[in-house]
Amino acid sequence: MSVVAEAEAAPRLAMPPRPARPLSSLQLIRVARKNSLAACDETLFDEPIVERRFLWYRSFVVSEPEGIRRVLLDNAENYPRVRQMRHVLGPGLGEGLLTSEGETWRRHRRLIGPMLDQRSVLSYAPMVAELAQNLADTIAARPAGQCFNIADDMARLLVGAVARLFGDLRIEPLLQAFLDNDRRRRVLDFLQVPSRLQFIYGPDAMRGTGHAFDPLLYGLIAERRRPDYTGERDLLWRLVNTRDRGTGDGLSDQEVRDEAVTLALGAVDTTMRGLSWVWYLLAMHPWAEARVQSEIATVLGGRIPNADDLPRLVFVRKVIDETLRLYPPIPAMLRTAAADDFVCGHAIPKGALISILPWVVHRHRKLWADPDRFVPERFNEENSAARHRFAYLPFALGPRICVGASLAMLEMLLIVSTLAQRFRFRLMPNRPVEAVGGFLTLRVDKGLFVTAEPRPPRVAAG
């Protein structure tokens, strides 16, 4: 693969050490308890498909793009999400797109997909740009040289955006509490290990927190079902009033509630993590930051961005794509084989655990040149055309592709262009940045602390 190399020396980026050899099941559990990324041994980054034994499972880690295509697209019905996903997330999220399967999932996807497609989300651009500008004003008002956790700023901004999408600012503290109480998921939670083994972790304190939304959400749903409702036709209104083209049926109150909570959490959590890593990578690569700011000055000329500007933010988009390659917000996708199958010549028995790990796929040495290095030009037109579609999957692919991917990208483009136009962010000295993965998210451990250097106003020539 041909990649345009930057002349500057490449800094060492945040990632945990890789075990030289595969870990035993007990070792893997112990390591993954703290950081699932640290359980990925060197072999996984060299081999297209790796078979392992994990506890009582036959397990396959699939990184070959054609194998990923088989699991996520061509034979997706044979590879449902692991049932433990429902066990862990169901108490809080209910039967939303993240936890449902079969006909329930298909019907919800048909109804919800059009609400969040690329064309539909453009109407949210003014709101996101306004919130990003408000955050920029808040940062500008802080004392010069003050260190702050920009990951928290990203979370608050996105929480505010979700509250406006659902038409009620009272959602903000509830969603923030949900995020605070839902930080970590544990290996044993997913495996449903017998309770006598729970001493390895201690009690699970995260289940059911999503129901803090219920009184408010059911009230908002009831308002939007009233024939005389004259309020804004926000995303919650669209959930309430969507209808299946074939049957005319809509979503019940319970289904609207489940999808609202699922969409709210997803719209904040994964996007916030992606944005945090953007600021880290720009701070680590001043040449890329300079190109971002030059492009923004040319495109925006000092004004607030809008939806029409997004196609012209070409390098900003490359930076975001490369960020999502190096630090995919969802580092693992776990599936179970419902029946025997063959994947790239490997016999997959019924009941096998299939792991597709974007953290591994995006850094695989057979798929990417110098994969641990930050090179936005991987995503120029030529390199993208030469790359297998299933070698890059920050939002998954196939029928289960993230329904909010277009909204997430719109938010990231608008937020990055708004803040980078006004500030340079510098990492707090002597504070290591660590990448920590769970089975659902990849985060900057303990926050990303920066200082903000104001940039002088700049208006594009012409």
N, C-alpha and C positions, 0 to 999 in steps of 0.2 A: 504494500500500500504506500503510495506517495503522499507525504505530508510536508507542508511548508514549515521548515524549522525557523524559529526565532533566534536571532543572534545572541541574545542575552543568556547568561548562565541560568540554568533551571534550578530553582530552589527545591529543597526537599519538602514535600507536602505532607500534611497530616494523614497518617494511616498507621494502624497498629502493626507490629512485627508479625510475620507469617511463620507458623510452625514449619520446620523443614520436612516433617513426616506427618502422616495422618494421626489424629488424636484418637485415643480410645473413647468409647461412649462416655465413660465417667469423666475423662479429661475434657471432652467436648462440652458436656453439661456445665462443668465448673468454669470453663473459659467463657462460654456463651452466656453464662449468668451475668457476667460483667460487660461483655462485648462480643456479639456474635461475629463481627468482622475478624476478630483475632482467632477464631476457630477455623478460618479458611486457610488450609495449608498450601504449600507451593505447588503441589501436583495439580490442584484445581485450576491454576492459571496457565497450565501447559496442555492438559488433556481435554479433548472435546466432550467426552462423557466418562464419568468416573462412578464406578459402583462401590458401595460401602455397606457394611453392616452397622446399624445404629440401634442399640437396644434390641428390640424384637422385630425391627423393620429391615427389609431389604431396601436400600436407599440408592437413588441415582441422582447425581448432580449433572445436569444437562447444560452445556455451554455451546454446543454446536448449533449454529443458527437454523439449519434445517431440522434439527431435533427440537429446538424451541418452537419452530413453526408447527411441527407435528403435534406438540402438546398444547399449545395455546390457540391454534387455528384449525388445522386440517382434521384433527381428531379430538377437538376440545371437549366434546360431550363425554369422552372416556376419562377425562382428567378434571374432576371437580376439585374445588378447594378442599383442603384437609378439613375433616369434620370438626376438628378442635377449634377452627376459626369461629364456628358458631358457639362452641362451649365458652370461649374466652370473651368474644365480643357481643354475643347475642343478648346477655342480660342488660347491656346498656344500649345497644344499637337496634335491637329487635330484628325485623326481617327486611332490612334495607339492602341495597345493591351489594354492599360489602360482605354480607353474611348469607343471603338467600341463594338458592340453587334451583335448577329445573324450571318449570313453567312459571313459578313466582318470579324468579329473576328475569326470565325472558319478557314477561308482561311488563314488569317495572321498567326494564331497559327500553322497551318500545315507547313507553309513555314519557320517560324522563329525558332520554337522549336528545330529542329536538330542542328542549329547553336550554341546553348547555352546549349546542354545537357552535362552530366558529362564528357563524353569522349572528346567532342569537346573543352571544355574550358581548358583542361590540357595543350594545346599548348600555352596558355597565361601565364603559371606559370613563365617562365624565366623573362618575362617583368615585372610582378608584383613583383617578388623577387628583381629584380634590382632596381626598384623604392623604395621599402621598405628599401633596403640597402642605397640608396642615402639619404633617409630621416633620417636614423640612423646616417649617417655621419653629416648631418645638425644639428641634435640634439646634437651630440658630440661636435660640434664646438661652441655651445652657452656657454656663461659664466656660470661657476659653480654656482648652486643655483638659476639660473634665472627661474622665473615662466613663463609658456607659456600655451596657449590654445591648448591642444592636439586634440581637436575636429577639429580645423582649420587645423592642420597638416594632419589629416586623410582625410579631404575634399580635400586638395591640392594634396595629393598623388593619390586619386581616380580620381580626375579631370585629372591628368596627365595620368593615365591608360586609361581613356576613350579616350583622345586625340590620344593615340597610337593605340587603337582599331580601331579608325576611320581614322588613317593615316595622321593627320595634327595637329600640335601643336597650330595652330591658334584657335582651338576650346576651348582651356583652358580658356582664359578670357571671352569668351561668356558664357560658362557653369557656370563659377564662378558667373557672373552677374545674370544668371538665378536663381541660388541657392539663392543669396543674395536678390533678388526681390520676391522670392516665399516662404518665410519663414512661413507665417501664412495663413491658410484658416479658414473661419469663418462659424459659424452655419448658419447664414442667407444666405450666399452664396449658401449653399447646399439646403436650403429650398425654395429659390426663393421668399422670403418674399416681399410683395409689397414695392415699394420704399419709401412710406411714413413712414415705420417703420425702415428705414436704419439709423435713428438718433441714434439707439442703438449702432451702430458700427462706423459710418462715412464711407467715400468713400472707395471702393475697388481699391487698387492700383496694384494688382498682375496679372491681366488678360492680356494675349497676349505676355508676355515676351519671350516665346519660339521662336517667329519669328525673334529674333535677330540672330538666326542661319542661316536663310534662304539663304542669298547671298552666304555664304561660302559653305553650304551643297549642294545647287544645283550645284555649280561649281564642287565640289568633285564628285557628282553623275554623272555629264556629263563626267568627266574624265574617270570614271570607266565603262561607257557605250561605250567608243570608242573601235573599233575593234583592234587598235594598242596599247591599254593600256598594259604597261609592269611593272607597279608598284606592290607593295605588295598586296597580296590577303587578305586584312584585313577584319574586320567585315563589313564595309561599302561596300566593293566589294562583299561580300557574300550576303548582302541584295539586291544589284543591280542585281546579277546574279542568285539568287535562282529561281527555277521553280517548279510549281506544278506537281507532278508525273502523275496525271491523265490528266490534260488539257495542260500542258506545259506552262501555263501562269505564268508570274512573277508579280512583284510589279511595279506600275507606279512610276514616279519621286515623285509625291505628297505622295504616300504611303511609299516610302523609306524614305522621309523626316520625315514623322510623326513617323515612327517606330524608326528612328535614334534619334530623340529628346526624345521620350519616353524612349528608352533604356538608353540613356545618363544620363537623370535625375535620373532614377531608379537605375542605376549602381553606382551612387555617393551617393544619398540621404539616401537610406535605409541602405546601407553597412556602410557608415560613422557613422550613429547613433548607429548601433550595435557595431562597434569597440570602440566608445567612452565609452559605458557602460562596455565593457570588462575591459578597463583600470581602470574605477571606481571600479568595483567589485574586481579586483585583489589588488588594493590599500587598499580596506576595509578588505581584507582577506589575510593576509600575509602567512598563511599556504598554501592557494591555489597558491599564487604566487611562493612559494618555490617549490611546486610540479611541476608547469609549467616549471620553470627554470631547475629543475633536469631532467625532461623528455626531454627538448630541448637539454640539454648538452649531454644526452645519445644518442639521435637520430642524432643530427647534428655534435657534436664534434667541434663546433666553426665555421663551414662553413655555407655558404648561403644555405637555404633550396631549394629543388626542388620538382617537382610533385611526385616523388617516395617516398618522406619522409612523405607525408600527411597521409597515412593509419597508420603510426606508431606514429603519434602525438595524441594518444588516449585521454590523459587527457586534452590536449589543446582543442580538439574537444568537450569534455564534458563541459568545461568551456564556450565555445562559445554557445553551446546548452542551457545551463542553463541561460546564459546572455540573449539570445533571448526569453527564457520563462519569465524571470522577466521583461524585457524591450523590448517587441516586437516592431520592427521598425514601423509596421503598427498596431496601437492599435484598429482599428475598421474596419469592413467590413459591408457595408450597402446594403441591397437588397430590392426589392419590389416584392410582390406576384402578378404575372400576372393573376392567377386564384385561386379559392378556393382550399385549400389543408388541409391535416392533418399532424401535426408534433408532434410525440410522444403523440398522443391523443388530442392535442390541435387543434381546428378548426382555420385555418388561412384564413381570408377572402381576396378576391381579393382587391388589393390596399394597403394591410397592409405593414408597414415598418418593415423589419426584420433586427435586429442588432446582428451580431456576433462579440463580442469584445474580441480579444485575451488578452487584458489587464485583463479582468475579467476571461475568461476561464482558463488562465495560473495561476491564483491565486484563483481559485474556491476551496472552502473547501471540496466539495464532490469529487474532482478529484485529489487533491494533499495534501500530508501530510506536515504540517507546510509550507504553500505555499508562505509566504513572506520571507522565508529564502533562502539563497544561498547554494545549495547542488548539486554540479556537479554530484555526484554519482547517482542522479535520472536517469541519462542517461547511466548507465552501461547496459550491455546486458540483465540482468535479469529484471531490473525495466522497461526498454523500452518494453520488450516483454509482460509484464503484463499490460501495459497501453493501453487504447483505442487509436487507431491511430488518432482520431479526437479530442483528448484532448490537442494536441500540434500542433499549426499551425502558426508558425512565418512568413511563406511565403504563407499562405493560403493553401488550398488543393482542390482536384477535378480538373475539367477542367481549372479552373482559377488559378491554382497554379502559383506562380511567375516564369516567363520564365527564369529569371536570377538567380534563387536560387543557382544553382551549381557554377556559377561564383562568387557570393557573398561569398559562403562558402570557395572556393579556395582562394579568396583574404583575407578573415579574417584569415584563417590558416597561410598563408604565412606572412602576416603583423605582426600578433601577435608573431609568432615564431621568426621572424627576430628582432623585437624590444625588446622582452622580453629576448632574448639572450644577449643583450648588455646593458639593462637598467632596473633599478627598478624605477617605477613612483610613486611619493608621492603627495598626494593631497595638494593643497595650504591651509595652516591653516586658520581657521576663515572665510572660504568662503563656505557657504552652497551650496550643490548640490541639484538641484530640477528637478524632472521629470515632464515635461509638454507635454501634448498630444493635438494635433489637431485632425481633422478627417482623416488626411492622414499619419501623422508621429508622433513619440514620440521622444522628444529630451531632451538633457541636457540643461536646461535653462541657457542662458548667458554664455555658454561654460563650459569646464572642465579644470581648471587650475591646472597644476602639475609642479613639479620639477623632473629632471631626475638624478638618481644616477647611474653612470657608474658601470657596473659589471666587475670584472677582467676576462680576457680571460680564458676560461675553455675548456679543451679538454677531451672528454670522454675516459675513460680507455679502453684499448684493441683496 
